[in-house]
């Protein structure tokens, strides 16, 4: 039994680095502590407990985690600091020796945090509670709301793919998921609280069903029937797992947005083989072309890694040419980072940092051009926008179904409402499109 008295009048601060899945899990940890009477720290207050949920997708991510922990230790002197997440799972000893850290929780333990908070007195050295990756088996449900209007629903965790450059299977364990019935219940709860948009998140969400004998297509078909949710977005999904059946369904669904995030990683078939990816460029092109045929207005974001071991100048040029030829909306460009224990370290050809930077910049420039063209192709169209809480310089923002950012003068009555607008030109900073209500535009044209 937990001695609840240790949480009396306690305040907690929460810090999340990395992916949306981490944000969902941090939110769940916050709810668990709130049920014990621990309230979230307010601006300017010192916390009694700090929870840091870390990322380890690159060496830079590890460095940012270390910096964040040290900064938090200075901001909240005397606070009991708990570190969890992928960095904590992969390098627990390293994390435990960072000044101020009291408790390191692995992936299997993070959402059972209460079991390990029987004493929140500062320690001389961080205590480690972590399982080996092969023993990470539990699926812990999580659903969070961000500071805008979206909720992130964790539908799956872990990965069985073991790509040559990636440590996530070691940090997150084997692929596993909750049941469709449990996902429906969580979606209904979001709707009951006024939530309008849900993003389905996980490590490899297209693999949904591994541990329950269900399928991803069955999941999205069931979620589409939940009343009260205006739209769903599918977060990053592997090209070989976004089946034609899934694409067909999204195109005809009531609530799934024409918005896709598909990791390509390289546009060179030779490099894809070195990466141990499970598709080739022909399959990837087929998926993009099918999406665009059924949903010409769809937003497609694509992940690309540059400078991986084995990526020669010739292979990069192959990749650049292939990506240029795709009808996509935006690139998310990452520089390859050496990760201990990965098979990629056996590949002899190494790309120097300067070349990585040059290649990244070429793809970032391409991304900017494609995004600008995508936005401009929609100017003058009517679209449904879900407006958000954020107010900045007298303006508010929202997103269309196909993820175009829209700006309008602040109006509190529009918050968390789906509103039909007519898309105008760029705003002054070229970060969003302006808009008007269609009836206003029609009156001006008469």
Secondary structure, 3 states (H helix, E strand, C coil): CCCHHHHCCCEEEEEECCCHHHHHHHHHHHHHHHCCCCEECCCCCCCCEEEEEECCCCHHHHHHHHHHHHHHHHHCCCCEEEEEEHHHHHCHHHHHCCCCEEEEECCCCHHHHHHHCCCCCCCCCCEEECCCHHHCCCCCCCEEECCCCEEEEECEECCCCCCCCCCHHHHHCCCEECCHHHHHHHHHHHHHCCCCEEEEECCCHHHCCCCCCCCHHHHHHHHCCCCCCCEEEECCCCCCCCCHHHHHHHHHCCCECCEEEEEEECCCHHHHHHHCCCCCHHHHHHHHHHHHHHCCCCEEEEEEEECCCCCCHHHHHHHHHHHHHCCCCEEEEEECCCCCCCHHHHCCCCCCHHHHHHHHHHHHHHHHHHHHHHHHCCCCCEEEEEEEEEEECCEEEEEECCCCEEEEECCHHHCCCEEEEEEEEECCCCCCEEEECHHHHHHHHC
